[in-house]
Amino acid sequence: MGTSKAKATSKPKKTAATVKTTRSRQATIGKSGPSEEEIREKAMELYNDRISRGEHGTAEEDWLKAELLLGDSVK
């Protein structure tokens, strides 16, 4: 009689979707605040709102306000 060999189980292949999920989980672990892109988007939203109301201000003020608003939403 021949001996039977147990089939080795293979690891599941990484697909683009699983790699992306893993990367996004790693990026959010220990996240201390909003990303620069999130701040940029919020500052642009604040700028557009401010301009549509005809109010004066600066890009720096919009950026700082965006940081404060997003920072408060994280906590």
N, C-alpha and C positions, 0 to 999 in steps of 0.2 A: 504494500500500500504506500501511496505517496503521502508526504507530509503536506498539510495545508498551511499556507502562509496567511496570517491575518493582514487584511488590507490596512494600510496606514491611512489614517484620516488626514485629509489635507486641510490646510487653513483656507478660509474663504478668501477669495481674491478681493483686493481693494479696488473699488470702482471710484470714479470721479465723485460720485455722490457721498460715499463713505469718507473719502479723504476730505472733502469740503466740510462735512459735518464735524469731523474730528478737529479740523483747524478752527472752526468757529467756536467749538466748545473750549478749546485751549485759549482762544483769544478772550473769552468772557470770564474765565476762571480768574478770580482775584482782581477783577476790573474795579478800579478805584474811582473812575469818573467817566464822563463822556469823551468820545474820541474827537480828534480834531475835525474830522469830517462832519460829525454830528453838530459840533459847535458852529462850523462854517454854514451848514444848512439853516440852523436856527437864527444865526446872525443875519443871513440873507432874508429870511422871513421877516425878522424884526425891521430890517432896512426897508423892505418893500412896504410894510405896513406904515412905517414912519413917513415915508415919502408920499404915500397915498393920502395921508392925513395932512400933508403940507408942513410937518414939523421939522425943525432943524435938529441936527445931530451929526455925529461922526461915525465912521466905520469902527473905530476903536470902542466907542460907547456901545454900539450894537454888539460887538464881540464880547465885551465884558458882561453885558446884560444876558447874552445867550449862555455864557459860562455859568452865571449865577442861576438862571432858570433851569438849566439842564442839571447842574450840580445838586440843586434842591430836589429834583425829581428822582435822582438816584438813591438818595438817603431814605 
